[in-house]
Amino acid sequence: MVNEQDSLTARFARACAEFSYDRLPAVTRQRSKLILLDTLGAMLSASRSSFHGTTTLASFVEQECADGPCRVVGTSLRTSPTNAALMNGYLGYALDVESHHGPAVAHAAAAVLPAVLAAGEQTSASGDQLLAALVLGIEVDCRMSLAIGPNDLYARGFHPTSVAGSFGAAAAAGHLLHLNSTGVASALGLAASQAGGLLAWADDHTEESRPFNPALAARNGVTASQLAKLGFGAPQAIFDATSKYHVFRAWALDGHGQPEALVQGFGDTFAIDELIIKRHACCAFLHPGLDGLLSIMGDEGVTHQEIIGITMRYPRSGAPIIDQNELRSHRAQYILPLACVRGEVLFEDVIADRSSEPDVQRLSAVTTLIHDDELDRTYPEKYATIIEVATRDGDVHRRRVEYALGSPQNPMSDADIIAKFQRLAGQRFSAERVAGVEQVVLNLDESGTVDDLMRAVTDD
């Protein structure tokens, strides 16, 4: 029998339990603050009352518990830790404009940060503890998706953001609840029992059930860590082949996955440094194509009136989620024409449905997505995309984009990330309040606390 102390689950749990902020390099500390700021911007923008899904879930949360220790970003609502995680998780992914991890195909920050905020408020965490939990949770989230295989999850109809996010949220909350390695193993085991989240939201044109998946992941993680803190029984070998029903049997197509990806190089590099910052409020798979399209229009002086055809080639494994999808945010035949006409993609234009507008309608009819086998060879390590634009004068302009702007290989500057936050948060708060949030976040590891942060981003 394998000694549990030497098992993969035990090694992974121990690495999580020993994680600390003082081991992070300066660049990762700075990145953690920028990712926090970027995610808060998305959450604040989504907290506006104009979004039906947001207001409906807020009503549910208020009915469940309207007087708890934890706050909801952009509101005056106080509720239980699990409900706060649920609501904040919904806000994080509602506009589809927050960061994501390319190879893991995971919106890790949207699932992890809400768990960090909920557990942080429970424990009156310091700023550096919050940031450490955020980095750890994103690390666990992305490693889980990569170990299982994001393509395997997609092939089975599961959403990596939701499945892997439950584990990331559990690790992050567990860090703030000061779980030891046994407690972390329990939290991860209990997260496994709850983890799920289907891609069925792809058929929901309202866009309201899509962000429910990371919301569930955040809630699951907080639930798992709280129960583990109380000593609730849990499977202790959830990642080990010796366990009859380990996670890889459940989700990896071959039943094995890549379990060692959980621990290989843990602490040497950090997934938070690899997150991609979004420019547009739509599916990440569309961003390289959008960059290529807007580059052609800008560099060649092409107007949308001159375009008679748009062809986008995308890796075959990811193409189905953006080819004539019911969700406009995930439909190439809507997003590319919308960007042609408006020069950008705002979530308001996704919700409003511009598809009947003459220019968008005309371009949608001549937009084609090709499921490309050649590009599939490097997916999901990169979302290589080829975009071709045909014009009335007979020209065909072509761009190949390996990495969207905002990727580590094609990064946004810190100033650009902050400007994005200011634009998003400014849709909810005054310029003065936005500046206040920015200062709290950028100084969080020096003198800030969770209370400083939550007072800045709520109406409590």
Long-range contacts (C-beta under 8 A, 24 or more apart in sequence): 1-242, 2-240, 2-242, 4-236, 4-237, 7-237, 7-239, 7-240, 7-242, 8-239, 8-240, 8-259, 8-260, 8-262, 8-263, 9-185, 9-188, 9-189, 9-236, 9-237, 9-238, 9-239, 9-240, 10-181, 10-185, 10-236, 11-263, 12-188, 12-239, 12-262, 12-263, 12-266, 13-181, 13-182, 13-184, 13-185, 13-188, 14-181, 14-184, 15-263, 15-266, 15-267, 16-136, 16-140, 16-171, 16-174, 16-175, 16-181, 16-184, 17-174, 17-179, 17-180, 17-181, 17-183, 17-184, 18-181, 19-132, 19-135, 19-136, 19-175, 19-267, 20-132, 21-128, 21-129, 21-131, 21-132, 21-135, 21-445, 23-267, 24-132, 24-135, 24-270, 27-273, 28-135, 28-270, 28-272, 28-273, 29-131, 29-445, 30-414, 31-270, 31-272, 31-273, 31-275, 32-131, 32-134, 32-135, 32-272, 33-131, 33-441, 33-442, 33-444, 33-445, 34-414, 34-417, 34-418, 35-99, 35-109, 35-134, 35-138, 35-272, 35-275, 36-113, 36-130, 36-131, 36-134, 36-441, 36-444, 37-417, 37-418, 37-421, 37-437, 37-438, 37-441, 37-442, 38-98, 38-99, 38-109, 38-277, 38-417, 38-420, 38-421, 39-92, 39-98, 39-99, 39-109, 39-110, 39-113, 40-73, 40-113, 40-421, 40-425, 40-437, 40-441, 40-457, 41-420, 41-421, 41-422, 41-423, 41-424, 41-425, 42-91, 42-92, 42-93, 42-94, 42-95, 42-97, 42-98, 42-110, 42-424, 43-73, 43-74, 43-88, 43-91, 43-92, 43-113, 43-457, 44-73, 44-74, 44-424, 44-425, 44-427, 44-428, 44-429, 44-437, 44-457, 45-95, 45-97, 45-347, 45-424, 45-425, 45-427, 45-428, 46-74, 46-90, 46-91, 46-92, 46-94, 46-95, 46-211, 47-72, 47-73, 47-74, 47-75, 47-91, 47-428, 48-74, 48-427, 48-428, 51-94, 51-351, 52-206, 52-208, 53-90, 53-94, 53-206, 53-207, 53-208, 53-211, 54-90, 54-91, 54-94, 56-208, 57-86, 57-87, 57-90, 57-212, 57-215, 58-87, 61-86, 61-87, 69-121, 69-122, 70-117, 70-118, 70-121, 70-122, 71-117, 71-121, 71-454, 71-458, 71-460, 72-458, 73-117, 73-457, 73-458, 74-428, 74-457, 74-458, 74-459, 75-458, 75-459, 76-458, 76-459, 76-460, 78-460, 81-118, 81-119, 81-121, 81-122, 81-222, 81-226, 82-118, 82-219, 82-222, 82-223, 82-226, 83-219, 84-114, 84-117, 84-118, 84-121, 85-114, 85-115, 85-117, 85-118, 85-169, 85-215, 85-218, 85-219, 85-221, 85-222, 86-114, 86-215, 86-216, 86-218, 86-219, 87-114, 87-215, 88-113, 88-114, 88-117, 88-118, 88-215, 88-218, 89-114, 89-115, 89-211, 89-214, 89-215, 89-216, 89-217, 89-218, 89-219, 90-211, 90-212, 90-214, 90-215, 91-211, 92-211, 92-214, 92-215, 92-218, 93-161, 93-210, 93-211, 93-213, 93-214, 93-215, 94-211, 94-347, 95-281, 95-347, 96-210, 96-211, 96-278, 96-281, 96-282, 96-283, 96-329, 96-347, 96-350, 97-278, 97-280, 97-281, 97-347, 97-424, 98-278, 99-275, 99-276, 99-277, 99-278, 99-406, 100-275, 100-276, 100-278, 100-284, 101-138, 101-141, 101-142, 101-145, 101-271, 101-274, 101-275, 101-276, 102-274, 102-276, 102-284, 102-380, 102-381, 102-382, 102-383, 102-407, 103-142, 103-146, 103-150, 103-274, 103-380, 103-381, 104-141, 104-142, 104-143, 104-145, 104-146, 104-150, 104-160, 104-164, 104-271, 104-380, 105-145, 105-150, 105-153, 105-154, 105-160, 105-161, 105-318, 105-380, 106-141, 106-142, 106-145, 106-150, 106-160, 106-161, 106-164, 106-165, 107-161, 107-165, 107-214, 108-137, 108-138, 108-141, 108-142, 108-161, 108-164, 108-165, 108-168, 108-271, 108-275, 109-134, 109-138, 109-275, 110-161, 110-165, 110-211, 110-214, 111-137, 111-141, 111-161, 111-162, 111-165, 111-166, 111-168, 111-169, 111-214, 111-217, 111-218, 111-221, 112-137, 112-138, 112-141, 112-165, 112-168, 112-169, 112-172, 112-218, 112-221, 113-137, 114-169, 114-214, 114-215, 114-218, 115-168, 115-169, 115-170, 115-172, 115-173, 115-218, 115-221, 115-222, 115-225, 116-172, 116-173, 116-176, 117-450, 117-453, 117-454, 118-173, 118-218, 118-222, 119-172, 119-173, 119-174, 119-175, 119-176, 119-177, 119-222, 119-225, 120-176, 120-450, 121-450, 121-451, 121-454, 122-176, 122-177, 123-176, 123-177, 123-178, 124-449, 124-450, 124-451, 125-176, 125-449, 125-450, 126-448, 126-449, 126-450, 127-443, 127-444, 127-445, 127-446, 127-447, 127-448, 127-449, 127-450, 127-452, 127-453, 128-444, 128-445, 129-175, 129-176, 130-176, 130-444, 130-450, 130-453, 131-444, 131-445, 132-175, 133-172, 133-173, 133-175, 133-176, 134-172, 134-272, 135-270, 135-272, 136-171, 136-172, 136-175, 137-168, 137-169, 137-171, 137-172, 137-173, 137-175, 137-221, 138-168, 138-172, 138-270, 138-271, 138-272, 138-275, 139-168, 139-171, 139-266, 139-270, 139-271, 139-272, 140-167, 140-168, 140-170, 140-171, 140-172, 141-165, 141-167, 141-168, 141-169, 141-271, 142-168, 142-271, 142-274, 143-261, 143-262, 143-266, 143-271, 144-168, 144-262, 146-258, 146-261, 147-239, 147-248, 147-257, 147-258, 147-259, 147-260, 147-261, 147-262, 148-247, 148-248, 148-251, 148-252, 148-257, 148-258, 149-251, 149-252, 149-253, 149-257, 149-258, 150-380, 151-317, 151-379, 151-380, 152-251, 152-252, 152-253, 152-254, 152-257, 153-251, 154-199, 154-317, 154-318, 154-321, 155-253, 156-251, 156-253, 157-198, 157-199, 157-200, 158-196, 158-197, 158-198, 158-199, 158-251, 159-197, 159-198, 159-199, 159-201, 159-213, 161-197, 161-213, 161-214, 161-217, 162-195, 162-196, 162-197, 162-213, 162-214, 162-216, 162-217, 163-195, 163-196, 163-197, 163-217, 163-251, 164-195, 164-217, 165-197, 165-213, 165-214, 165-217, 165-218, 165-221, 166-191, 166-192, 166-194, 166-195, 166-196, 166-216, 166-217, 166-220, 166-221, 166-224, 167-191, 167-192, 167-195, 167-221, 168-217, 168-221, 169-217, 169-218, 169-219, 169-220, 169-221, 169-222, 169-224, 170-220, 170-221, 170-222, 170-224, 170-225, 170-228, 171-221, 172-221, 173-221, 173-222, 173-224, 173-225, 173-226, 174-224, 174-225, 174-228, 174-229, 177-225, 177-226, 177-228, 177-229, 179-225, 179-228, 179-229, 182-236, 183-228, 183-229, 184-228, 185-234, 185-236, 185-238, 186-224, 186-227, 186-228, 186-232, 186-233, 186-234, 186-236, 187-221, 187-224, 187-225, 187-227, 187-228, 187-234, 188-224, 188-238, 188-239, 189-224, 189-234, 189-235, 189-236, 189-238, 190-223, 190-224, 190-227, 190-228, 190-232, 190-234, 191-220, 191-221, 191-224, 192-235, 192-238, 192-247, 192-250, 193-234, 193-235, 194-220, 194-223, 194-224, 195-220, 195-247, 199-321, 201-327, 202-321, 202-325, 202-326, 202-327, 202-330, 203-326, 204-326, 204-327, 205-326, 205-327, 205-328, 207-327, 207-328, 207-329, 207-350, 207-351, 210-327, 210-329, 273-408, 274-408, 276-404, 276-406, 276-407, 276-408, 277-406, 277-411, 277-412, 277-417, 277-420, 278-406, 279-344, 279-404, 279-405, 279-406, 279-412, 279-420, 280-335, 280-339, 280-344, 280-345, 281-329, 281-345, 281-346, 281-347, 281-350, 282-329, 282-330, 282-335, 282-345, 282-350, 283-321, 283-322, 283-329, 283-330, 283-335, 284-383, 284-404, 285-314, 285-318, 285-319, 285-321, 285-322, 285-330, 285-383, 286-322, 286-330, 286-332, 286-335, 286-336, 287-383, 287-404, 287-405, 287-406, 288-383, 288-384, 288-385, 288-401, 288-402, 288-403, 288-404, 289-314, 289-332, 289-336, 289-385, 289-387, 289-401, 290-335, 290-336, 290-339, 290-345, 290-404, 291-399, 291-401, 291-404, 291-405, 292-385, 292-386, 292-387, 292-399, 292-400, 292-401, 293-336, 293-339, 293-340, 293-387, 293-389, 293-399, 294-339, 294-343, 295-399, 295-401, 296-387, 296-389, 296-397, 296-399, 297-340, 297-389, 300-395, 300-397, 302-389, 302-391, 302-397, 304-337, 304-340, 304-341, 304-359, 304-363, 305-359, 306-391, 306-392, 306-393, 307-340, 307-363, 307-366, 307-389, 307-390, 307-391, 307-392, 308-366, 308-390, 308-391, 308-392, 309-366, 309-367, 309-368, 309-388, 309-389, 309-390, 310-336, 310-337, 310-340, 310-363, 310-366, 310-367, 310-368, 310-387, 310-388, 310-389, 310-390, 311-367, 311-368, 311-370, 311-387, 311-388, 311-390, 312-336, 312-367, 312-368, 312-369, 312-370, 312-385, 312-386, 312-387, 312-388, 313-369, 313-370, 313-372, 313-375, 313-385, 313-386, 313-387, 314-369, 314-370, 314-371, 314-372, 314-375, 314-383, 314-385, 315-371, 315-372, 315-375, 315-376, 315-378, 315-379, 315-380, 315-383, 315-384, 316-371, 316-372, 316-373, 316-375, 316-376, 316-379, 317-376, 317-379, 317-380, 318-379, 318-380, 318-383, 319-369, 319-370, 319-371, 319-372, 320-371, 322-369, 323-369, 323-371, 324-369, 328-353, 328-355, 332-367, 332-369, 333-364, 333-367, 333-369, 334-360, 334-364, 336-363, 336-367, 337-362, 337-363, 337-364, 337-367, 382-409
